[in-house]
Amino acid sequence: MPHLSPDETPHQSKDSRTVLAESQPDSTSPDTTTPAESETLSPQETLFAARLVELDLKRQRLLKAQQLQNRMRLLVFTLATVLIVSGFGFIIYSTSVDYRHSTHAFATVQAQWTQNVVNTAQARSQGTANAINTVQANINATATAQDENQAQATTTIEDMTATATALEGILTDATKKDPDLNDSLSDRTGDGKWDIGGNSTTGCAFTSSGYHAFVAKRGYIQPCLSQAKTYADAVYSVQVTINTGNADRAGLLFRVDSTGNQYYFFSIGMDGTYSLDLYQESGQGQNLLNGRSSDITQGLGQSNQLVVLAQGTTFYLFANDTFLGGASDSTLKSGRLGVAVVQSDIPIDASFSNVKVWKL
């Protein structure tokens, strides 16, 4: 128990004890500061306390901002995750849908391809069948046509053979008698009274090798005529030899008119070809018959006997006693006889001999 000083009174002692008792904290009373107590703080303490309060407010604001930032980050992360997951889901869905569509489309195309292949195979099969049928029909038709042609050819050959045999018979009978005109054409003294004249390149002339007709102008024909007689139906025979030339022709003339510009010309080439042409005032030849025969001796310097049998409007041609063919024309009824050459390439010279004529 404290001791009282000599100056202390009991009242003062009581106040001091009261003040001391009130200044000591009570463990059970709340931690509060009354205005009376704050008024007891120094300015430094007051400023420090204010700073503490301000710092605490800043700390709380920072904490709230940090929490808000964390929440925003979490929200953004969540949204991003949702978007990513949704994107993957959409991709997977789209891929799945596209795959199903592609599968369906491929299946459709494959089915179409298959159908096309089947159709193509069927078409080819049908086409092959049609082609086979067509070929078979063609074979049958060809066989039939060949049979018919063979029959016709056989008939034609038989007819031609019969005609040739009949004509050869007529020719043989006609030539058994003495000819109406017989001229060797060795010189001008013969019965034919043949034309002579011209120049060194074109004309008609007797030489040591016989009677010659020659021309040196391309596209021109040189006729050499007998002035002795005129004939209508007759057998006319002459020996022809081409001495120079290339694609040129030589032969005999018959039924030459009075002007000497219209006539029939039976000619041969050194390549075995033959031709019967009608020449008129225009100078252009109209072909009545042509062909090629192995019975014509080919080449330069080769002699061929040509014979024409003129009977009415029909003319039959022979070479070396072989029937070549026949033609008909009614333009000229009768006329003189002659020989001729025609140049198509280079100058031609042909010699003629043994002219004989039999009237029919």
Secondary structure per residue as TSV (DSSP state, phi and psi in degrees):
chain	resnum	aa	ss	phi	psi
A	1	M	-	360.0	130.2
A	2	P	-	-66.4	155.6
A	3	H	-	-99.6	142.8
A	4	L	-	-86.4	140.3
A	5	S	-	-76.9	169.7
A	6	P	S	-69.1	-26.2
A	7	D	S	-89.4	-12.3
A	8	E	-	-80.0	136.7
A	9	T	-	-102.5	166.0
A	10	P	H	-65.2	-35.1
A	11	H	H	-63.7	-46.2
A	12	Q	H	-61.7	-40.3
A	13	S	H	-62.2	-36.7
A	14	K	H	-67.8	-43.8
A	15	D	H	-62.8	-42.4
A	16	S	H	-62.1	-41.6
A	17	R	H	-67.6	-34.6
A	18	T	H	-66.2	-45.7
A	19	V	H	-62.2	-42.9
A	20	L	H	-65.2	-39.9
A	21	A	H	-66.4	-38.1
A	22	E	H	-74.0	-28.9
A	23	S	H	-77.1	-17.7
A	24	Q	S	-82.7	137.7
A	25	P	-	-70.9	146.3
A	26	D	-	-101.1	128.5
A	27	S	T	-66.4	-18.8
A	28	T	T	-101.4	-11.0
A	29	S	S	-87.1	151.3
A	30	P	-	-68.8	157.0
A	31	D	-	-83.9	83.5
A	32	T	-	-125.7	156.4
A	33	T	-	-124.0	125.2
A	34	T	-	-87.9	162.2
A	35	P	H	-57.7	-33.3
A	36	A	H	-66.5	-37.3
A	37	E	H	-71.7	-42.7
A	38	S	H	-62.4	-29.0
A	39	E	T	-70.1	-15.0
A	40	T	T	-86.5	-10.2
A	41	L	S	-76.5	150.9
A	42	S	-	-80.5	163.6
A	43	P	H	-59.9	-38.1
A	44	Q	H	-64.6	-41.3
A	45	E	H	-67.5	-38.0
A	46	T	H	-64.3	-44.5
A	47	L	H	-64.0	-40.6
A	48	F	H	-64.5	-40.9
A	49	A	H	-65.3	-39.5
A	50	A	H	-64.3	-40.1
A	51	R	H	-62.5	-38.5
A	52	L	H	-63.3	-43.1
A	53	V	H	-62.7	-42.4
A	54	E	H	-64.9	-43.7
A	55	L	H	-62.4	-37.7
A	56	D	H	-65.5	-39.5
A	57	L	H	-64.6	-42.8
A	58	K	H	-62.2	-42.1
A	59	R	H	-60.9	-40.9
A	60	Q	H	-66.6	-39.5
A	61	R	H	-65.5	-42.7
A	62	L	H	-61.2	-40.2
A	63	L	H	-63.7	-44.6
A	64	K	H	-63.8	-39.8
A	65	A	H	-64.1	-41.6
A	66	Q	H	-62.7	-41.8
A	67	Q	H	-64.3	-42.2
A	68	L	H	-64.1	-40.6
A	69	Q	H	-63.9	-42.0
A	70	N	H	-62.1	-40.8
A	71	R	H	-65.0	-39.9
A	72	M	H	-64.7	-42.1
A	73	R	H	-59.5	-43.7
A	74	L	H	-63.2	-39.8
A	75	L	H	-65.7	-45.1
A	76	V	H	-61.7	-44.4
A	77	F	H	-60.5	-42.4
A	78	T	H	-63.9	-44.5
A	79	L	H	-63.3	-41.4
A	80	A	H	-62.7	-42.7
A	81	T	H	-61.2	-44.1
A	82	V	H	-62.1	-43.3
A	83	L	H	-63.7	-43.9
A	84	I	H	-61.7	-47.2
A	85	V	H	-62.6	-42.3
A	86	S	H	-63.0	-41.6
A	87	G	H	-61.4	-46.0
A	88	F	H	-60.1	-41.1
A	89	G	H	-63.5	-41.6
A	90	F	H	-66.3	-41.5
A	91	I	H	-60.9	-46.0
A	92	I	H	-62.4	-40.6
A	93	Y	H	-66.0	-46.6
A	94	S	H	-62.4	-43.4
A	95	T	H	-60.3	-42.6
A	96	S	H	-63.5	-44.8
A	97	V	H	-63.9	-46.8
A	98	D	H	-60.9	-40.2
A	99	Y	H	-61.8	-42.9
A	100	R	H	-64.6	-41.6
A	101	H	H	-64.3	-43.7
A	102	S	H	-62.7	-42.7
A	103	T	H	-60.7	-42.9
A	104	H	H	-65.9	-43.6
A	105	A	H	-64.1	-43.6
A	106	F	H	-62.2	-40.5
A	107	A	H	-63.3	-40.1
A	108	T	H	-64.4	-47.5
A	109	V	H	-62.5	-42.3
A	110	Q	H	-61.8	-41.0
A	111	A	H	-63.6	-40.9
A	112	Q	H	-64.9	-43.7
A	113	W	H	-57.6	-46.6
A	114	T	H	-59.2	-43.0
A	115	Q	H	-65.8	-40.1
A	116	N	H	-63.1	-43.0
A	117	V	H	-60.9	-43.1
A	118	V	H	-63.4	-46.0
A	119	N	H	-61.8	-43.5
A	120	T	H	-62.8	-43.4
A	121	A	H	-62.0	-42.1
A	122	Q	H	-65.3	-41.9
A	123	A	H	-63.6	-43.9
A	124	R	H	-64.3	-40.9
A	125	S	H	-61.4	-44.6
A	126	Q	H	-66.1	-41.8
A	127	G	H	-61.9	-42.3
A	128	T	H	-62.2	-43.7
A	129	A	H	-62.1	-43.9
A	130	N	H	-62.7	-43.1
A	131	A	H	-61.9	-42.8
A	132	I	H	-62.3	-43.9
A	133	N	H	-63.1	-41.2
A	134	T	H	-64.0	-46.3
A	135	V	H	-59.8	-43.2
A	136	Q	H	-63.8	-41.8
A	137	A	H	-63.3	-41.0
A	138	N	H	-64.4	-40.4
A	139	I	H	-61.0	-46.3
A	140	N	H	-62.7	-45.3
A	141	A	H	-64.2	-42.0
A	142	T	H	-63.1	-42.4
A	143	A	H	-61.9	-43.3
A	144	T	H	-63.5	-45.9
A	145	A	H	-63.1	-40.3
A	146	Q	H	-63.6	-40.2
A	147	D	H	-62.4	-45.1
A	148	E	H	-65.4	-44.7
A	149	N	H	-63.6	-38.9
A	150	Q	H	-62.5	-42.3
A	151	A	H	-65.2	-43.5
A	152	Q	H	-64.9	-43.7
A	153	A	H	-61.3	-41.8
A	154	T	H	-61.7	-44.1
A	155	T	H	-63.0	-43.9
A	156	T	H	-62.2	-46.9
A	157	I	H	-60.5	-43.0
A	158	E	H	-62.9	-42.0
A	159	D	H	-63.8	-45.5
A	160	M	H	-63.1	-41.0
A	161	T	H	-62.6	-43.3
A	162	A	H	-64.6	-41.3
A	163	T	H	-64.1	-47.3
A	164	A	H	-61.2	-41.1
A	165	T	H	-64.2	-42.8
A	166	A	H	-65.1	-43.3
A	167	L	H	-66.2	-40.5
A	168	E	H	-63.4	-34.5
A	169	G	H	-65.5	-44.4
A	170	I	H	-62.0	-43.7
A	171	L	H	-63.0	-41.9
A	172	T	H	-65.2	-44.9
A	173	D	H	-63.1	-40.0
A	174	A	H	-68.9	-34.5
A	175	T	H	-90.2	1.4
A	176	K	H	-73.7	-31.5
A	177	K	S	-84.8	171.8
A	178	D	-	-68.1	138.5
A	179	P	-	-68.8	151.5
A	180	D	S	-75.1	-29.0
A	181	L	E	-136.0	129.1
A	182	N	E	-139.8	109.8
A	183	D	E	-138.4	124.0
A	184	S	-	-74.4	-17.1
A	185	L	-	61.0	30.7
A	186	S	S	-79.9	-28.0
A	187	D	S	-157.8	-177.3
A	188	R	T	-78.7	-6.1
A	189	T	T	-77.5	-3.3
A	190	G	S	-70.4	177.6
A	191	D	T	-76.6	-12.1
A	192	G	T	-79.0	-21.7
A	193	K	-	51.3	63.1
A	194	W	B	-82.5	148.8
A	195	D	-	-64.7	143.1
A	196	I	-	-134.7	152.9
A	197	G	E	138.2	173.7
A	198	G	E	122.2	-152.7
A	199	N	-	-131.9	-164.5
A	200	S	S	-72.0	-15.2
A	201	T	S	-112.9	-24.3
A	202	T	S	-142.3	132.8
A	203	G	E	153.2	-163.5
A	204	C	E	-130.7	135.4
A	205	A	E	-159.2	151.1
A	206	F	E	-95.6	136.2
A	207	T	E	-131.5	-176.0
A	208	S	T	-66.4	-20.7
A	209	S	T	-97.4	5.2
A	210	G	E	124.4	-161.5
A	211	Y	E	-93.0	127.8
A	212	H	E	-117.5	141.8
A	213	A	E	-122.1	133.8
A	214	F	E	-148.5	151.4
A	215	V	E	-151.7	143.0
A	216	A	-	-125.1	28.7
A	217	K	S	-127.1	120.5
A	218	R	T	-62.3	134.9
A	219	G	T	86.1	0.2
A	220	Y	-	-101.8	147.2
A	221	I	E	-109.7	138.7
A	222	Q	E	-116.2	103.6
A	223	P	E	-86.7	145.2
A	224	C	E	-129.9	114.5
A	225	L	E	-106.1	153.4
A	226	S	E	-92.1	128.8
A	227	Q	E	-98.1	12.7
A	228	A	E	-77.4	-58.1
A	229	K	E	-143.5	168.5
A	230	T	E	-115.5	152.5
A	231	Y	E	-137.8	149.3
A	232	A	S	-108.1	-85.8
A	233	D	S	-91.1	122.9
A	234	A	E	-164.6	164.3
A	235	V	E	-108.5	123.9
A	236	Y	E	-121.8	125.0
A	237	S	E	-128.7	138.8
A	238	V	E	-150.7	148.2
A	239	Q	E	-95.6	127.1
A	240	V	E	-121.2	134.6
A	241	T	E	-134.3	122.1
A	242	I	E	-88.8	119.4
A	243	N	E	-94.0	-42.6
A	244	T	E	-136.6	153.9
A	245	G	-	139.0	-176.7
A	246	N	S	-138.7	-84.8
A	247	A	S	-95.5	24.3
A	248	D	-	-87.1	171.6
A	249	R	E	-135.2	155.7
A	250	A	E	-146.8	150.7
A	251	G	E	178.5	-154.7
A	252	L	E	-116.7	152.3
A	253	L	E	-111.5	145.4
A	254	F	E	-147.1	157.1
A	255	R	E	54.9	46.3
A	256	V	E	-75.5	129.0
A	257	D	-	-75.1	176.8
A	258	S	T	-66.3	-24.6
A	259	T	T	-81.7	-16.9
A	260	G	S	77.2	9.5
A	261	N	S	-105.5	-10.2
A	262	Q	-	-125.1	134.1
A	263	Y	E	-172.4	168.1
A	264	Y	E	-101.2	137.9
A	265	F	E	-125.5	111.5
A	266	F	E	-101.4	111.7
A	267	S	E	-128.6	160.7
A	268	I	E	-130.2	159.1
A	269	G	E	-112.7	162.5
A	270	M	T	-71.2	-3.5
A	271	D	T	-98.7	7.3
A	272	G	S	92.0	5.7
A	273	T	E	-87.5	159.1
A	274	Y	E	-140.2	159.6
A	275	S	E	-157.8	146.4
A	276	L	E	-122.6	119.8
A	277	D	E	-128.8	148.1
A	278	L	E	-103.6	120.6
A	279	Y	E	-104.9	134.4
A	280	Q	-	-124.4	-167.3
A	281	E	T	-55.8	-34.5
A	282	S	T	-68.1	-16.0
A	283	G	-	84.3	-4.2
A	284	Q	-	-90.0	137.7
A	285	G	E	-87.4	138.5
A	286	Q	E	-109.2	116.2
A	287	N	E	-75.4	132.6
A	288	L	E	-108.5	-26.2
A	289	L	E	-163.8	142.3
A	290	N	E	-154.1	162.7
A	291	G	E	174.4	-168.8
A	292	R	E	-136.5	142.6
A	293	S	-	-141.4	136.6
A	294	S	T	-74.3	-9.5
A	295	D	T	-81.4	-7.4
A	296	I	S	-90.6	123.3
A	297	T	-	-73.6	124.7
A	298	Q	-	-94.0	157.7
A	299	G	S	105.6	163.2
A	300	L	T	-72.6	145.6
A	301	G	T	77.4	6.1
A	302	Q	-	-94.7	135.0
A	303	S	E	-95.2	135.8
A	304	N	E	-133.5	133.4
A	305	Q	E	-90.0	119.5
A	306	L	E	-107.5	138.7
A	307	V	E	-135.8	135.1
A	308	V	E	-122.5	134.6
A	309	L	E	-109.3	107.3
A	310	A	E	-102.5	116.5
A	311	Q	E	-135.8	104.5
A	312	G	T	66.9	-123.4
A	313	T	T	-99.7	10.4
A	314	T	E	-116.0	139.8
A	315	F	E	-129.1	132.2
A	316	Y	E	-117.7	133.2
A	317	L	E	-109.8	140.5
A	318	F	E	-134.6	150.5
A	319	A	E	-138.7	121.6
A	320	N	T	54.5	46.4
A	321	D	T	66.2	17.6
A	322	T	E	-115.6	132.1
A	323	F	E	-71.7	127.4
A	324	L	E	-98.3	-41.9
A	325	G	E	164.4	176.7
A	326	G	E	-137.6	160.7
A	327	A	E	-150.7	162.3
A	328	S	E	-128.3	142.0
A	329	D	-	-163.6	143.1
A	330	S	-	-113.9	16.0
A	331	T	S	-68.4	-49.9
A	332	L	-	-113.6	129.9
A	333	K	-	-93.5	-33.7
A	334	S	-	-161.4	173.9
A	335	G	E	162.6	-174.8
A	336	R	E	-79.7	173.5
A	337	L	E	-109.5	165.7
A	338	G	E	-174.3	-175.8
A	339	V	E	-131.7	164.3
A	340	A	E	-162.3	161.0
A	341	V	E	-132.4	152.8
A	342	V	E	-135.5	131.4
A	343	Q	-	-95.5	129.8
A	344	S	S	-116.7	-19.8
A	345	D	S	-133.1	-79.1
A	346	I	S	-115.5	165.7
A	347	P	-	-51.8	139.8
A	348	I	E	-118.8	144.0
A	349	D	E	-135.9	129.2
A	350	A	E	-132.1	147.0
A	351	S	E	-113.4	148.4
A	352	F	E	-130.5	146.9
A	353	S	E	-155.2	165.8
A	354	N	E	54.8	58.5
A	355	V	E	-79.2	129.9
A	356	K	E	-138.6	142.4
A	357	V	E	-136.1	132.9
A	358	W	E	-121.4	128.0
A	359	K	E	-76.7	145.9
A	360	L	-	-106.3	360.0
